Structure formats: C-alpha cells, structure tokens
Amino acid sequence: MLRYFANGAIRWKETMRCNTRTNWEFYAVTKGHCAPVLRDDQEKPVLQEKTLWVFAPECSHAWIDDRRHKYHRLSRHFGSVPYPLDEIVRQNGGWLERKLSDADIARLAAIADEIEPHYLNPNQLSTLHFEGRLNDLALMLLAGNDSVEQPALPDLANFKVESALTWYAVNLPRRPSVKEVADAVHVSTSHLRRLFWQVRRTSPKTAFQRIRLDKAQELMSRTAFTLEDVARHCGYASSSHFCREFRAVHNFTPTYWRKKLIDRFTKPFPPGVVLTRHYSARPHERLMPA
C-alpha cells in the first residue's frame, strides 16, 4: 500500500537530521543533484544526479543538496516491498541505489502520473495500481543493478516455497505451524526449511512472520478493526502478542503506526511545509520547511 507520495522540485532550507521511517522509501532524483547521508556526523557525500534509491524502514538516513539550487525528486513510501527486494536490500545494509537512464526517468514519470490520482482520491482499484507500480519499481532497481546476483533457482524448489507461502497466507487466521505447512505441500519440516534457505535465504518462520505483519498493516490501513480483530485475522494469539511482534520488527507500536497514517488524511499541513518528516521516528521532526 502506498503511504506517501511526493513529486516536484525541492530545496532544503534546513539541515535534515538522519532518522528512520515507518515505511519503505523509494527516492529518485531526476533533475539536479542530491545525495543520502546515513549518519549525522558523516562527511558530505558527492551529490548525485539521475539516481534511484530504496531504503528499508529501519535504515536511518537523511537527504542533502547544495542548499542553493532546487532538484526534482520523486518520493514514494510503501508499507512493504515484494521478495526478493526486501532480502537484497537488508543484506546490502538497508539500502540500495541504481543509476537511471533517460528511459528510466520517463518510466518513473509515467508511474507518478498513474498513481498520483489514486493517492489523492483512492478508490477500489487504487491498491492494485499501487501494487503494480511497486513491482515496476522493484524490477527497475534489481533488473538493472549489476551488484545484485540473480542465480537460477530449481523449478521444484521454487514451486514448493511459493506453494507454502500461498497456503500459509490463505490459512493465516488458523495460525498454522511450520509442520502443518510442510504437510500441506507434501514435504517434511526439515526439507521445507532447506528449501526456504535455498530459495529465499531465510527460514519459514521468518517468511511467515512477514506475511502476518504485511496483512496486519493492510487491515489497519483500510479497515476500522480493533487490534484484537487484526490479531485474530492475522494468526496472532492476542493483541499483545501482535503488538510485541510488530514492535520487535518495526521499533514502534501498531497504534503509533496507525495514528500517523490516519493523521496523514485528517490533519492539514501549513503552507510551505512538506510531509517529509511525517513518518519520522522522531515526532518533533516530522514537519520541515522546504
């Protein structure tokens, strides 16, 4: 689900301090120059042009420019990203970048033109548009990135893992165990663990946890379910169990995440203020002049 969208020229009037976000951030500079910094005490990096970045929620960073000229940026925040982008980004330290061609920039502009109306006035089809364009962004980052290895996967191993994930997602409210999933796809528990490591470089438990949390974020963003309802639909024993797991992964509570999402639609922002800090983990830094 798309959580934030920005498209236009910007120049920072104040120094941005590094902070984490509550969502995945895709950020592209298409005209002019900017660069990310990963620490407040980091030396100023070389400013870049025609570049696309993605940052995992837990990767603290900020953006800088030359403080004199505007640059054009496209920024989108998503609640989650598809496999294998999530794994590759985290293995790379929480972020990834790729240089853009003129054709890539034209494609990014077309993506922005498609999703902006759905972001401003969502309807029943908006989620499909967001998911489709998110996959386009993931492919743009990975398919054209020479640093990303793309080994061939055995067809049967990949099929079994995808079948296991699909079966688990369908049966999510039942809280199936790893053994139940293994039985459903006709392999032993130990063999299923080997397949997950071979295909996804992770355990079934970790992959299933991400399915639960992604589903929980979806329900919290589009329904009025209580946390108990969300927990029940996502296979948690209780809301406290859900809150503990959510906080352990994201470093903030489901209530905090949901409140910031709701505020995005209900509280207007003053003129001349951008939403860049809206999802900051530091509440006093959410609004910045730009």
C-alpha positions in Angstrom: 0.0 0.0 0.0 1.3 3.5 -0.9 1.7 5.6 2.2 3.3 8.7 0.9 3.8 10.4 -2.4 5.8 13.5 -3.5 6.7 14.7 -7.0 8.3 18.0 -7.7 11.2 20.4 -7.2 12.6 21.0 -3.7 15.4 22.7 -1.9 16.2 22.1 1.7 16.3 25.3 3.8 17.4 23.5 6.9 19.8 20.6 7.5 17.9 17.3 7.8 19.0 15.0 10.6 19.1 11.3 10.0 16.1 9.3 11.1 14.3 6.1 10.4 10.9 5.9 8.6 7.9 3.6 9.3 7.7 2.5 5.7 10.0 1.6 2.7 11.2 4.7 0.9 11.8 4.9 -2.9 13.5 8.2 -3.7 14.7 9.3 -7.2 16.4 12.5 -8.3 15.5 13.1 -12.0 16.9 16.7 -12.4 19.5 18.4 -10.4 21.6 16.9 -7.6 21.1 15.4 -4.1 22.5 12.6 -2.0 21.6 10.5 1.0 23.6 10.6 4.3 23.5 7.7 6.8 24.9 9.5 9.9 24.6 13.0 11.2 28.4 13.2 11.6 29.1 11.8 8.1 31.2 13.9 5.8 29.2 15.5 3.0 28.9 12.9 0.2 29.2 13.6 -3.5 25.9 14.8 -4.8 24.3 12.6 -7.5 22.0 13.0 -10.4 19.7 10.6 -12.2 19.7 8.1 -9.4 17.0 5.9 -7.7 17.4 4.7 -4.1 15.4 2.4 -1.8 15.7 2.4 2.0 14.3 -0.2 4.4 12.3 1.3 7.3 15.0 0.6 9.9 17.8 2.3 7.9 18.3 5.8 9.3 19.1 8.4 6.6 18.6 12.0 5.5 18.8 13.9 2.2 21.0 16.8 1.3 21.5 19.2 -1.6 23.8 22.1 -2.3 21.5 24.5 -0.4 21.4 26.8 -3.4 19.6 25.0 -6.3 16.4 23.0 -6.4 16.3 19.5 -7.6 13.4 17.4 -8.8 12.6 14.3 -6.8 10.1 11.5 -6.8 9.4 10.0 -3.4 7.1 7.1 -2.6 6.7 5.2 0.7 5.2 1.7 0.8 4.2 -0.4 3.8 6.1 -3.4 2.4 8.1 -4.4 -0.7 8.0 -7.7 -2.6 10.5 -10.5 -2.3 13.4 -10.6 -3.2 13.8 -6.8 -2.9 13.4 -6.9 0.9 16.0 -9.6 1.4 18.5 -8.0 -1.0 18.2 -4.5 0.5 18.6 -5.7 4.0 21.6 -7.8 3.0 23.1 -4.7 1.5 22.9 -2.8 4.8 19.3 -1.5 4.5 19.5 0.4 1.2 20.2 0.1 -2.5 20.8 2.6 -5.4 20.8 2.5 -9.1 21.7 5.0 -11.8 18.9 6.0 -14.1 18.8 6.2 -17.9 16.6 8.7 -19.7 14.2 5.9 -20.4 14.1 5.0 -16.7 13.3 8.6 -15.8 10.5 8.7 -18.4 9.1 5.5 -16.9 9.3 6.9 -13.4 7.3 10.0 -14.6 4.7 7.7 -16.1 4.4 5.7 -12.9 4.0 9.0 -11.0 1.2 10.2 -13.4 -0.6 6.9 -12.9 -0.5 6.6 -9.1 -0.9 10.3 -8.1 -4.7 10.5 -8.8 -5.2 7.2 -6.8 -3.2 8.6 -3.9 -5.2 11.8 -3.8 -8.6 10.2 -4.4 -8.3 6.4 -3.7 -11.0 4.0 -5.0 -11.4 0.2 -5.0 -8.8 -0.2 -7.7 -6.2 2.0 -6.2 -4.5 -0.8 -4.3 -4.0 -2.8 -7.5 -2.4 0.3 -9.2 -0.1 0.8 -6.2 1.0 -2.9 -6.1 1.6 -3.0 -9.8 3.8 0.1 -9.8 5.6 -1.0 -6.7 6.6 -4.2 -8.7 7.8 -1.9 -11.5 10.0 0.0 -9.1 11.4 -3.2 -7.6 12.2 -4.6 -11.1 13.8 -1.3 -12.1 16.1 -1.4 -9.1 17.0 -5.1 -9.3 17.0 -6.0 -13.0 19.3 -3.1 -13.9 21.6 -3.4 -10.9 24.9 -5.1 -11.6 25.6 -5.6 -7.9 22.6 -7.9 -7.5 23.3 -11.6 -8.2 20.5 -13.4 -9.9 21.2 -17.1 -9.6 18.9 -19.6 -11.3 16.6 -21.4 -9.0 15.5 -25.0 -9.3 11.9 -25.1 -10.5 10.7 -27.6 -8.0 12.3 -25.8 -5.0 10.8 -22.5 -6.1 7.4 -24.1 -6.7 7.3 -25.7 -3.2 8.3 -22.5 -1.4 5.7 -20.4 -3.3 3.1 -23.0 -2.6 3.9 -23.0 1.1 3.7 -19.2 1.2 0.4 -19.2 -0.6 -1.1 -21.9 1.6 0.0 -20.1 4.7 -1.5 -16.8 3.6 -4.8 -18.4 2.8 -4.9 -20.2 6.2 -3.4 -17.3 8.2 -6.2 -16.9 10.8 -5.7 -20.5 11.8 -2.1 -19.9 12.9 -0.7 -23.0 11.1 2.6 -24.3 12.3 5.6 -24.9 10.1 4.8 -28.6 10.2 1.2 -28.0 9.0 2.5 -26.0 6.1 5.1 -28.7 5.3 2.4 -31.4 5.3 0.2 -29.2 3.1 2.9 -29.0 0.4 3.9 -32.7 0.9 7.4 -32.3 2.3 9.0 -32.9 5.7 9.5 -30.0 8.1 13.3 -30.2 7.8 13.1 -30.3 4.0 10.9 -27.3 3.9 13.4 -25.4 6.0 16.1 -26.4 3.5 14.0 -25.3 0.5 13.4 -21.9 2.1 17.0 -21.4 2.7 17.9 -22.5 -0.8 15.3 -20.2 -2.5 15.0 -17.3 -0.1 17.9 -17.4 2.2 15.6 -17.3 5.2 13.6 -19.6 7.4 9.9 -20.4 7.0 9.2 -18.8 10.4 10.7 -15.5 9.3 8.9 -15.6 5.9 5.6 -16.4 7.6 6.1 -13.6 10.1 6.4 -11.1 7.3 3.2 -12.3 5.8 1.4 -11.8 9.1 2.8 -8.3 9.6 2.1 -7.2 6.0 -1.5 -8.4 6.3 -1.8 -6.6 9.6 -0.7 -3.3 8.1 -3.1 -3.8 5.2 -6.0 -4.3 7.7 -5.0 -1.4 9.9 -4.9 0.9 6.9 -8.2 0.0 5.2 -10.5 -1.1 8.0 -11.7 0.1 11.4 -10.7 -3.3 13.0 -9.5 -3.1 16.6 -6.1 -4.5 17.4 -7.8 -7.7 18.7 -9.6 -8.1 15.4 -6.4 -7.5 13.4 -4.6 -10.0 15.6 -7.3 -12.6 15.1 -7.3 -12.2 11.3 -3.5 -12.4 11.1 -3.0 -15.5 13.2 -1.9 -14.0 16.5 -2.9 -15.4 19.8 -3.8 -12.0 21.2 -3.4 -8.3 20.5 -0.5 -8.2 23.0 1.3 -10.9 21.0 0.7 -8.9 17.8 2.0 -5.7 19.4 5.1 -7.4 20.7 6.0 -8.9 17.3 5.2 -5.7 15.4 7.3 -3.6 17.8 10.2 -6.1 17.7 10.4 -5.8 13.9 9.5 -2.1 13.4 10.6 -0.5 16.6 7.3 1.2 17.1 3.8 0.1 18.1 0.8 -0.7 15.7 -1.1 2.1 17.4 1.7 4.6 16.7 1.9 3.5 13.0 -1.9 3.6 12.6 -2.2 7.1 14.2 0.4 8.5 11.9 -1.4 7.0 8.9 -4.7 8.4 9.9 -3.2 11.9 10.7 -1.9 11.9 7.1 -5.5 12.1 5.9 -7.2 14.2 8.7 -4.7 16.9 9.7 -3.8 19.6 7.1 -0.3 20.8 7.0 0.6 24.6 7.0 1.6 26.3 3.7 5.3 25.9 2.8 5.7 22.7 4.9 6.4 19.3 3.4 5.4 15.9 4.6 9.0 14.6 4.5 9.1 14.0 8.3 5.6 12.7 8.6 6.8 9.2 9.2 9.8 10.1 11.2 10.6 8.1 14.3 11.3 11.4 16.0 7.9 13.1 16.4 9.3 16.6 16.8 11.0 16.4 13.4 8.0 15.4 11.2 7.5 18.8 9.7 10.2 20.6 7.9 10.2 23.7 5.7 11.3 23.1 2.2 
